[in-house]
Amino acid sequence: MKIQVLGSGCPTCQKLHEVVLKAAKELNLEKQVEYLSGPEGVTKIVELGAMSSPVLAIDDQIVITGFNGDVEKIKSLISGKTKKAGSKYSDDCEYNQESLKVKICSCGENC
């Protein structure tokens, strides 16, 4: 898993990086966090198609644009990506055993 905080290097971007580090540390994933700032960060933001910064991306998918200081929300986003990476179906899905198809997923994706 690759957790990236992308930004220009402004104080808001740095603050998001601190919050993401705290959330990742609580999940024992702090070594997965990367902070790209300055021209490198801006280039990556453009590559991913974001129109504002800072950006939190997990495995090259944007999960947050702008500042969010809610550690629990960020932990939830990281945990959700971890579950999906670890198994075909996330724990949040209601799985229909009879038809072997996912009926509803609370994450909004077709798990």
N, CA, C and O atoms as CSV, one atom per row, in Angstrom:
chain,resi,resn,atom,element,x,y,z
A,1,MET,N,N,0.843,-1.167,0.000
A,1,MET,CA,C,0.000,0.000,0.000
A,1,MET,C,C,0.894,1.237,0.000
A,1,MET,O,O,1.876,1.315,0.738
A,2,LYS,N,N,0.530,2.200,-0.845
A,2,LYS,CA,C,1.259,3.460,-0.936
A,2,LYS,C,C,0.313,4.589,-0.539
A,2,LYS,O,O,-0.681,4.844,-1.219
A,3,ILE,N,N,0.628,5.261,0.559
A,3,ILE,CA,C,-0.163,6.377,1.057
A,3,ILE,C,C,0.629,7.644,0.782
A,3,ILE,O,O,1.735,7.815,1.296
A,4,GLN,N,N,0.063,8.535,-0.032
A,4,GLN,CA,C,0.783,9.743,-0.404
A,4,GLN,C,C,0.010,11.000,-0.034
A,4,GLN,O,O,-1.193,11.100,-0.274
A,5,VAL,N,N,0.718,11.954,0.551
A,5,VAL,CA,C,0.197,13.293,0.751
A,5,VAL,C,C,0.906,14.154,-0.284
A,5,VAL,O,O,2.135,14.211,-0.327
A,6,LEU,N,N,0.125,14.813,-1.105
A,6,LEU,CA,C,0.666,15.596,-2.209
A,6,LEU,C,C,0.306,17.062,-2.024
A,6,LEU,O,O,-0.831,17.393,-1.685
A,7,GLY,N,N,1.269,17.927,-2.245
A,7,GLY,CA,C,0.985,19.348,-2.116
A,7,GLY,C,C,2.130,20.203,-2.589
A,7,GLY,O,O,3.145,19.708,-3.079
A,8,SER,N,N,1.946,21.501,-2.434
A,8,SER,CA,C,2.951,22.474,-2.871
A,8,SER,C,C,4.018,22.707,-1.812
A,8,SER,O,O,5.068,23.278,-2.105
A,9,GLY,N,N,3.762,22.277,-0.605
A,9,GLY,CA,C,4.675,22.528,0.502
A,9,GLY,C,C,4.168,23.600,1.449
A,9,GLY,O,O,4.876,24.013,2.368
A,10,CYS,N,N,2.942,24.050,1.224
A,10,CYS,CA,C,2.346,25.098,2.059
A,10,CYS,C,C,2.023,24.537,3.456
A,10,CYS,O,O,2.027,23.322,3.651
A,11,PRO,N,N,1.748,25.414,4.415
A,11,PRO,CA,C,1.427,24.953,5.778
A,11,PRO,C,C,0.226,24.000,5.835
A,11,PRO,O,O,0.215,23.078,6.651
A,12,THR,N,N,-0.776,24.209,4.987
A,12,THR,CA,C,-1.944,23.321,4.983
A,12,THR,C,C,-1.550,21.919,4.527
A,12,THR,O,O,-2.009,20.927,5.093
A,13,CYS,N,N,-0.704,21.838,3.512
A,13,CYS,CA,C,-0.235,20.537,3.026
A,13,CYS,C,C,0.578,19.824,4.104
A,13,CYS,O,O,0.427,18.620,4.312
A,14,GLN,N,N,1.430,20.568,4.777
A,14,GLN,CA,C,2.241,19.995,5.846
A,14,GLN,C,C,1.368,19.501,6.997
A,14,GLN,O,O,1.659,18.469,7.602
A,15,LYS,N,N,0.302,20.236,7.296
A,15,LYS,CA,C,-0.617,19.832,8.371
A,15,LYS,C,C,-1.349,18.537,8.009
A,15,LYS,O,O,-1.518,17.659,8.856
A,16,LEU,N,N,-1.786,18.418,6.738
A,16,LEU,CA,C,-2.420,17.163,6.316
A,16,LEU,C,C,-1.436,16.012,6.450
A,16,LEU,O,O,-1.810,14.922,6.883
A,17,HIS,N,N,-0.186,16.245,6.085
A,17,HIS,CA,C,0.833,15.203,6.221
A,17,HIS,C,C,0.953,14.755,7.676
A,17,HIS,O,O,1.043,13.557,7.947
A,18,GLU,N,N,0.957,15.699,8.608
A,18,GLU,CA,C,1.037,15.361,10.035
A,18,GLU,C,C,-0.157,14.529,10.490
A,18,GLU,O,O,0.003,13.562,11.235
A,19,VAL,N,N,-1.351,14.905,10.042
A,19,VAL,CA,C,-2.567,14.168,10.421
A,19,VAL,C,C,-2.543,12.761,9.824
A,19,VAL,O,O,-2.898,11.793,10.496
A,20,VAL,N,N,-2.130,12.650,8.576
A,20,VAL,CA,C,-2.058,11.338,7.922
A,20,VAL,C,C,-1.016,10.465,8.620
A,20,VAL,O,O,-1.247,9.274,8.829
A,21,LEU,N,N,0.112,11.041,8.976
A,21,LEU,CA,C,1.125,10.273,9.715
A,21,LEU,C,C,0.578,9.749,11.039
A,21,LEU,O,O,0.826,8.602,11.411
A,22,LYS,N,N,-0.168,10.596,11.747
A,22,LYS,CA,C,-0.757,10.169,13.019
A,22,LYS,C,C,-1.735,9.017,12.799
A,22,LYS,O,O,-1.705,8.027,13.531
A,23,ALA,N,N,-2.597,9.142,11.798
A,23,ALA,CA,C,-3.565,8.085,11.500
A,23,ALA,C,C,-2.856,6.796,11.098
A,23,ALA,O,O,-3.215,5.712,11.558
A,24,ALA,N,N,-1.858,6.919,10.244
A,24,ALA,CA,C,-1.125,5.738,9.778
A,24,ALA,C,C,-0.369,5.072,10.927
A,24,ALA,O,O,-0.291,3.845,10.996
A,25,LYS,N,N,0.182,5.878,11.819
A,25,LYS,CA,C,0.906,5.324,12.967
A,25,LYS,C,C,-0.019,4.507,13.844
A,25,LYS,O,O,0.362,3.443,14.331
A,26,GLU,N,N,-1.235,4.995,14.049
A,26,GLU,CA,C,-2.205,4.256,14.860
A,26,GLU,C,C,-2.602,2.936,14.200
A,26,GLU,O,O,-3.085,2.026,14.874
A,27,LEU,N,N,-2.401,2.830,12.890
A,27,LEU,CA,C,-2.705,1.598,12.158
A,27,LEU,C,C,-1.436,0.795,11.849
A,27,LEU,O,O,-1.480,-0.186,11.107
A,28,ASN,N,N,-0.311,1.221,12.424
A,28,ASN,CA,C,0.997,0.594,12.168
A,28,ASN,C,C,1.365,0.609,10.687
A,28,ASN,O,O,1.940,-0.351,10.173
A,29,LEU,N,N,1.032,1.703,10.009
A,29,LEU,CA,C,1.328,1.834,8.586
A,29,LEU,C,C,2.147,3.089,8.282
A,29,LEU,O,O,2.202,3.528,7.133
A,30,GLU,N,N,2.784,3.671,9.303
A,30,GLU,CA,C,3.485,4.934,9.091
A,30,GLU,C,C,4.611,4.839,8.060
A,30,GLU,O,O,4.957,5.839,7.431
A,31,LYS,N,N,5.185,3.649,7.880
A,31,LYS,CA,C,6.264,3.495,6.892
A,31,LYS,C,C,5.744,3.531,5.455
A,31,LYS,O,O,6.523,3.629,4.507
A,32,GLN,N,N,4.434,3.451,5.306
A,32,GLN,CA,C,3.821,3.483,3.972
A,32,GLN,C,C,3.544,4.911,3.493
A,32,GLN,O,O,3.195,5.120,2.331
A,33,VAL,N,N,3.699,5.894,4.391
A,33,VAL,CA,C,3.337,7.283,4.076
A,33,VAL,C,C,4.495,7.994,3.386
A,33,VAL,O,O,5.645,7.927,3.820
A,34,GLU,N,N,4.154,8.671,2.307
A,34,GLU,CA,C,5.124,9.446,1.543
A,34,GLU,C,C,4.568,10.860,1.356
A,34,GLU,O,O,3.383,11.038,1.074
A,35,TYR,N,N,5.422,11.845,1.515
A,35,TYR,CA,C,5.012,13.238,1.345
A,35,TYR,C,C,5.753,13.822,0.151
A,35,TYR,O,O,6.977,13.957,0.179
A,36,LEU,N,N,5.010,14.167,-0.897
A,36,LEU,CA,C,5.588,14.796,-2.077
A,36,LEU,C,C,5.150,16.249,-2.095
A,36,LEU,O,O,3.955,16.545,-2.130
A,37,SER,N,N,6.124,17.156,-2.070
A,37,SER,CA,C,5.793,18.578,-2.059
A,37,SER,C,C,6.610,19.302,-3.126
A,37,SER,O,O,7.482,18.724,-3.775
A,38,GLY,N,N,6.299,20.578,-3.282
A,38,GLY,CA,C,6.992,21.376,-4.281
A,38,GLY,C,C,6.639,20.922,-5.686
A,38,GLY,O,O,5.539,20.415,-5.909
A,39,PRO,N,N,7.550,21.094,-6.644
A,39,PRO,CA,C,7.259,20.711,-8.032
A,39,PRO,C,C,6.883,19.235,-8.197
A,39,PRO,O,O,6.025,18.890,-9.009
A,40,GLU,N,N,7.536,18.372,-7.417
A,40,GLU,CA,C,7.233,16.943,-7.488
A,40,GLU,C,C,5.793,16.655,-7.046
A,40,GLU,O,O,5.088,15.869,-7.678
A,41,GLY,N,N,5.371,17.293,-5.966
A,41,GLY,CA,C,4.011,17.119,-5.466
A,41,GLY,C,C,2.977,17.668,-6.424
A,41,GLY,O,O,1.955,17.030,-6.675
A,42,VAL,N,N,3.236,18.844,-6.957
A,42,VAL,CA,C,2.300,19.471,-7.899
A,42,VAL,C,C,2.184,18.640,-9.174
A,42,VAL,O,O,1.088,18.472,-9.708
A,43,THR,N,N,3.299,18.127,-9.658
A,43,THR,CA,C,3.273,17.273,-10.860
A,43,THR,C,C,2.408,16.038,-10.632
A,43,THR,O,O,1.617,15.664,-11.497
A,44,LYS,N,N,2.556,15.405,-9.474
A,44,LYS,CA,C,1.768,14.208,-9.153
A,44,LYS,C,C,0.285,14.554,-9.028
A,44,LYS,O,O,-0.568,13.780,-9.463
A,45,ILE,N,N,-0.030,15.714,-8.436
A,45,ILE,CA,C,-1.423,16.150,-8.322
A,45,ILE,C,C,-2.045,16.270,-9.712
A,45,ILE,O,O,-3.164,15.810,-9.939
A,46,VAL,N,N,-1.318,16.886,-10.633
A,46,VAL,CA,C,-1.802,17.052,-12.003
A,46,VAL,C,C,-1.970,15.691,-12.680
A,46,VAL,O,O,-2.962,15.463,-13.372
A,47,GLU,N,N,-1.015,14.792,-12.488
A,47,GLU,CA,C,-1.099,13.445,-13.071
A,47,GLU,C,C,-2.357,12.711,-12.613
A,47,GLU,O,O,-2.992,12.003,-13.395
A,48,LEU,N,N,-2.709,12.884,-11.342
A,48,LEU,CA,C,-3.885,12.201,-10.801
A,48,LEU,C,C,-5.193,12.898,-11.171
A,48,LEU,O,O,-6.273,12.335,-10.992
A,49,GLY,N,N,-5.092,14.130,-11.688
A,49,GLY,CA,C,-6.283,14.837,-12.146
A,49,GLY,C,C,-6.980,15.681,-11.100
A,49,GLY,O,O,-8.124,16.089,-11.300
A,50,ALA,N,N,-6.312,15.952,-9.987
A,50,ALA,CA,C,-6.918,16.802,-8.958
A,50,ALA,C,C,-6.820,18.263,-9.372
A,50,ALA,O,O,-5.908,18.660,-10.097
A,51,MET,N,N,-7.770,19.048,-8.900
A,51,MET,CA,C,-7.794,20.469,-9.240
A,51,MET,C,C,-7.420,21.350,-8.051
A,51,MET,O,O,-7.376,22.573,-8.188
A,52,SER,N,N,-7.151,20.760,-6.894
A,52,SER,CA,C,-6.769,21.536,-5.718
A,52,SER,C,C,-5.830,20.708,-4.860
A,52,SER,O,O,-5.642,19.514,-5.093
A,53,SER,N,N,-5.246,21.353,-3.871
A,53,SER,CA,C,-4.344,20.653,-2.969
A,53,SER,C,C,-4.646,21.083,-1.536
A,53,SER,O,O,-5.298,22.108,-1.337
A,54,PRO,N,N,-4.205,20.354,-0.562
A,54,PRO,CA,C,-3.440,19.118,-0.664
A,54,PRO,C,C,-4.314,17.940,-1.104
A,54,PRO,O,O,-5.541,18.030,-1.139
A,55,VAL,N,N,-3.645,16.839,-1.438
A,55,VAL,CA,C,-4.322,15.622,-1.876
A,55,VAL,C,C,-3.814,14.457,-1.037
A,55,VAL,O,O,-2.616,14.333,-0.783
A,56,LEU,N,N,-4.741,13.607,-0.613
A,56,LEU,CA,C,-4.378,12.324,-0.016
A,56,LEU,C,C,-4.724,11.272,-1.043
A,56,LEU,O,O,-5.878,11.138,-1.450
A,57,ALA,N,N,-3.710,10.521,-1.461
A,57,ALA,CA,C,-3.910,9.456,-2.441
A,57,ALA,C,C,-3.436,8.141,-1.836
A,57,ALA,O,O,-2.409,8.079,-1.161
A,58,ILE,N,N,-4.204,7.103,-2.094
A,58,ILE,CA,C,-3.825,5.763,-1.654
A,58,ILE,C,C,-3.760,4.893,-2.897
A,58,ILE,O,O,-4.738,4.757,-3.632
A,59,ASP,N,N,-2.592,4.309,-3.116
A,59,ASP,CA,C,-2.342,3.494,-4.308
A,59,ASP,C,C,-2.746,4.239,-5.579
A,59,ASP,O,O,-3.425,3.692,-6.448
A,60,ASP,N,N,-2.315,5.493,-5.667
A,60,ASP,CA,C,-2.538,6.364,-6.831
A,60,ASP,C,C,-4.011,6.665,-7.107
A,60,ASP,O,O,-4.375,6.990,-8.237
A,61,GLN,N,N,-4.851,6.561,-6.092
A,61,GLN,CA,C,-6.250,6.957,-6.211
A,61,GLN,C,C,-6.517,8.066,-5.193
A,61,GLN,O,O,-6.215,7.921,-4.009
A,62,ILE,N,N,-7.085,9.171,-5.669
A,62,ILE,CA,C,-7.383,10.297,-4.788
A,62,ILE,C,C,-8.507,9.900,-3.834
A,62,ILE,O,O,-9.563,9.432,-4.261
A,63,VAL,N,N,-8.265,10.092,-2.534
A,63,VAL,CA,C,-9.307,9.833,-1.546
A,63,VAL,C,C,-9.759,11.106,-0.841
A,63,VAL,O,O,-10.875,11.158,-0.325
A,64,ILE,N,N,-8.907,12.138,-0.812
A,64,ILE,CA,C,-9.273,13.431,-0.216
A,64,ILE,C,C,-8.555,14.530,-1.000
A,64,ILE,O,O,-7.374,14.407,-1.325
A,65,THR,N,N,-9.284,15.603,-1.297
A,65,THR,CA,C,-8.652,16.834,-1.751
A,65,THR,C,C,-9.001,17.915,-0.737
A,65,THR,O,O,-10.122,17.969,-0.232
A,66,GLY,N,N,-8.042,18.762,-0.451
A,66,GLY,CA,C,-8.239,19.770,0.577
A,66,GLY,C,C,-7.849,19.221,1.935
A,66,GLY,O,O,-7.544,18.037,2.081
A,67,PHE,N,N,-7.863,20.092,2.917
A,67,PHE,CA,C,-7.442,19.682,4.258
A,67,PHE,C,C,-8.583,19.018,5.013
A,67,PHE,O,O,-9.712,19.508,5.014
A,68,ASN,N,N,-8.277,17.903,5.650
A,68,ASN,CA,C,-9.205,17.235,6.553
A,68,ASN,C,C,-8.405,16.843,7.783
A,68,ASN,O,O,-7.516,15.996,7.698
A,69,GLY,N,N,-8.704,17.439,8.911
A,69,GLY,CA,C,-7.971,17.174,10.139
A,69,GLY,C,C,-8.548,16.064,10.992
A,69,GLY,O,O,-8.110,15.860,12.124
A,70,ASP,N,N,-9.528,15.342,10.462
A,70,ASP,CA,C,-10.196,14.284,11.211
A,70,ASP,C,C,-9.396,12.982,11.116
A,70,ASP,O,O,-9.485,12.268,10.117
A,71,VAL,N,N,-8.623,12.678,12.147
A,71,VAL,CA,C,-7.771,11.488,12.165
A,71,VAL,C,C,-8.603,10.225,11.985
A,71,VAL,O,O,-8.197,9.315,11.262
A,72,GLU,N,N,-9.762,10.158,12.635
A,72,GLU,CA,C,-10.611,8.958,12.537
A,72,GLU,C,C,-11.108,8.753,11.101
A,72,GLU,O,O,-11.164,7.617,10.629
A,73,LYS,N,N,-11.462,9.817,10.413
A,73,LYS,CA,C,-11.911,9.724,9.020
A,73,LYS,C,C,-10.777,9.206,8.142
A,73,LYS,O,O,-10.990,8.340,7.294
A,74,ILE,N,N,-9.596,9.727,8.341
A,74,ILE,CA,C,-8.452,9.294,7.540
A,74,ILE,C,C,-8.101,7.845,7.855
A,74,ILE,O,O,-7.774,7.078,6.950
A,75,LYS,N,N,-8.165,7.466,9.124
A,75,LYS,CA,C,-7.939,6.058,9.481
A,75,LYS,C,C,-8.956,5.158,8.786
A,75,LYS,O,O,-8.611,4.076,8.310
A,76,SER,N,N,-10.197,5.602,8.730
A,76,SER,CA,C,-11.250,4.832,8.077
A,76,SER,C,C,-10.960,4.661,6.584
A,76,SER,O,O,-11.140,3.575,6.034
A,77,LEU,N,N,-10.519,5.719,5.943
A,77,LEU,CA,C,-10.188,5.635,4.519
A,77,LEU,C,C,-9.024,4.681,4.278
A,77,LEU,O,O,-9.057,3.873,3.351
A,78,ILE,N,N,-7.998,4.778,5.118
A,78,ILE,CA,C,-6.841,3.882,4.977
A,78,ILE,C,C,-7.256,2.447,5.255
A,78,ILE,O,O,-6.877,1.539,4.515
A,79,SER,N,N,-8.029,2.229,6.312
A,79,SER,CA,C,-8.482,0.878,6.661
A,79,SER,C,C,-9.329,0.277,5.549
A,79,SER,O,O,-9.205,-0.909,5.245
A,80,GLY,N,N,-10.177,1.078,4.949
A,80,GLY,CA,C,-11.018,0.601,3.852
A,80,GLY,C,C,-10.195,0.125,2.688
A,80,GLY,O,O,-10.518,-0.894,2.078
A,81,LYS,N,N,-9.144,0.835,2.367
A,81,LYS,CA,C,-8.257,0.428,1.275
A,81,LYS,C,C,-7.482,-0.826,1.660
A,81,LYS,O,O,-7.218,-1.673,0.806
A,82,THR,N,N,-7.113,-0.958,2.939
A,82,THR,CA,C,-6.394,-2.139,3.400
A,82,THR,C,C,-7.271,-3.383,3.272
A,82,THR,O,O,-6.799,-4.431,2.833
A,83,LYS,N,N,-8.540,-3.270,3.651
A,83,LYS,CA,C,-9.466,-4.404,3.555
A,83,LYS,C,C,-9.612,-4.852,2.113
A,83,LYS,O,O,-9.585,-6.048,1.823
A,84,LYS,N,N,-9.768,-3.889,1.205
A,84,LYS,CA,C,-9.948,-4.233,-0.197
A,84,LYS,C,C,-8.707,-4.898,-0.769
A,84,LYS,O,O,-8.808,-5.797,-1.604
A,85,ALA,N,N,-7.537,-4.457,-0.321
A,85,ALA,CA,C,-6.301,-5.043,-0.821
A,85,ALA,C,C,-6.135,-6.468,-0.302
A,85,ALA,O,O,-5.539,-7.312,-0.971
A,86,GLY,N,N,-6.664,-6.736,0.895
A,86,GLY,CA,C,-6.461,-8.027,1.525
A,86,GLY,C,C,-7.430,-9.108,1.111
A,86,GLY,O,O,-7.108,-10.290,1.231
A,87,SER,N,N,-8.609,-8.750,0.627
A,87,SER,CA,C,-9.579,-9.755,0.247
A,87,SER,C,C,-10.456,-9.244,-0.878
A,87,SER,O,O,-10.515,-8.042,-1.139
A,88,LYS,N,N,-11.130,-10.157,-1.537
A,88,LYS,CA,C,-11.972,-9.785,-2.663
A,88,LYS,C,C,-13.143,-8.910,-2.224
A,88,LYS,O,O,-13.575,-8.027,-2.965
A,89,TYR,N,N,-13.650,-9.152,-1.035
A,89,TYR,CA,C,-14.808,-8.415,-0.550
A,89,TYR,C,C,-14.464,-7.715,0.748
A,89,TYR,O,O,-13.884,-8.328,1.645
A,90,SER,N,N,-14.811,-6.444,0.865
A,90,SER,CA,C,-14.555,-5.715,2.107
A,90,SER,C,C,-15.553,-6.164,3.170
A,90,SER,O,O,-16.603,-6.723,2.853
A,91,ASP,N,N,-15.217,-5.916,4.422
A,91,ASP,CA,C,-16.096,-6.288,5.531
A,91,ASP,C,C,-17.387,-5.491,5.539
A,91,ASP,O,O,-18.346,-5.880,6.205
A,92,ASP,N,N,-17.431,-4.368,4.802
A,92,ASP,CA,C,-18.608,-3.507,4.798
A,92,ASP,C,C,-19.661,-3.960,3.791
A,92,ASP,O,O,-20.749,-3.387,3.740
A,93,CYS,N,N,-19.359,-4.960,3.008
A,93,CYS,CA,C,-20.284,-5.389,1.960
A,93,CYS,C,C,-21.325,-6.356,2.519
A,93,CYS,O,O,-21.034,-7.173,3.393
A,94,GLU,N,N,-22.535,-6.243,1.996
A,94,GLU,CA,C,-23.545,-7.267,2.255
A,94,GLU,C,C,-23.425,-8.257,1.114
A,94,GLU,O,O,-23.734,-7.929,-0.031
A,95,TYR,N,N,-22.985,-9.449,1.413
A,95,TYR,CA,C,-22.669,-10.438,0.389
A,95,TYR,C,C,-23.809,-11.431,0.257
A,95,TYR,O,O,-24.259,-11.996,1.254
A,96,ASN,N,N,-24.272,-11.645,-0.943
A,96,ASN,CA,C,-25.354,-12.573,-1.215
A,96,ASN,C,C,-24.748,-13.935,-1.549
A,96,ASN,O,O,-24.275,-14.154,-2.664
A,97,GLN,N,N,-24.765,-14.842,-0.585
A,97,GLN,CA,C,-24.149,-16.153,-0.766
A,97,GLN,C,C,-24.821,-16.966,-1.868
A,97,GLN,O,O,-24.147,-17.740,-2.548
A,98,GLU,N,N,-26.125,-16.813,-2.064
A,98,GLU,CA,C,-26.842,-17.618,-3.046
A,98,GLU,C,C,-26.446,-17.269,-4.477
A,98,GLU,O,O,-26.207,-18.157,-5.295
A,99,SER,N,N,-26.379,-15.991,-4.770
A,99,SER,CA,C,-26.090,-15.603,-6.147
A,99,SER,C,C,-24.603,-15.371,-6.390
A,99,SER,O,O,-24.176,-15.178,-7.528
A,100,LEU,N,N,-23.800,-15.390,-5.291
A,100,LEU,CA,C,-22.368,-15.130,-5.368
A,100,LEU,C,C,-22.056,-13.784,-6.012
A,100,LEU,O,O,-21.073,-13.638,-6.738
A,101,LYS,N,N,-22.906,-12.812,-5.732
A,101,LYS,CA,C,-22.687,-11.453,-6.215
A,101,LYS,C,C,-22.822,-10.482,-5.064
A,101,LYS,O,O,-23.552,-10.725,-4.102
A,102,VAL,N,N,-22.110,-9.381,-5.177
A,102,VAL,CA,C,-22.228,-8.326,-4.184
A,102,VAL,C,C,-23.498,-7.545,-4.481
A,102,VAL,O,O,-23.684,-7.051,-5.592
A,103,LYS,N,N,-24.368,-7.435,-3.487
A,103,LYS,CA,C,-25.589,-6.657,-3.666
A,103,LYS,C,C,-25.340,-5.188,-3.385
A,103,LYS,O,O,-25.637,-4.333,-4.219
A,104,ILE,N,N,-24.799,-4.892,-2.218
A,104,ILE,CA,C,-24.633,-3.521,-1.772
A,104,ILE,C,C,-23.285,-3.402,-1.083
A,104,ILE,O,O,-22.894,-4.279,-0.313
A,105,CYS,N,N,-22.587,-2.334,-1.355
A,105,CYS,CA,C,-21.349,-2.066,-0.637
A,105,CYS,C,C,-21.425,-0.655,-0.095
A,105,CYS,O,O,-21.685,0.288,-0.842
A,106,SER,N,N,-21.204,-0.507,1.180
A,106,SER,CA,C,-21.298,0.810,1.797
A,106,SER,C,C,-20.198,1.760,1.345
A,106,SER,O,O,-20.306,2.969,1.550
A,107,CYS,N,N,-19.138,1.232,0.731
A,107,CYS,CA,C,-18.063,2.115,0.276
A,107,CYS,C,C,-18.422,2.789,-1.046
A,107,CYS,O,O,-17.704,3.684,-1.489
A,108,GLY,N,N,-19.516,2.380,-1.682
A,108,GLY,CA,C,-19.955,2.996,-2.924
A,108,GLY,C,C,-19.341,2.382,-4.161
A,108,GLY,O,O,-19.627,2.825,-5.273
A,109,GLU,N,N,-18.506,1.375,-3.995
A,109,GLU,CA,C,-17.884,0.724,-5.133
A,109,GLU,C,C,-18.458,-0.677,-5.308
A,109,GLU,O,O,-19.146,-1.191,-4.426
A,110,ASN,N,N,-18.176,-1.273,-6.426
A,110,ASN,CA,C,-18.648,-2.618,-6.703
A,110,ASN,C,C,-17.589,-3.617,-6.251
A,110,ASN,O,O,-16.798,-4.101,-7.061
A,111,CYS,N,N,-17.578,-3.918,-4.976
A,111,CYS,CA,C,-16.577,-4.828,-4.410
A,111,CYS,C,C,-16.879,-6.244,-4.843
A,111,CYS,O,O,-16.155,-7.169,-4.474
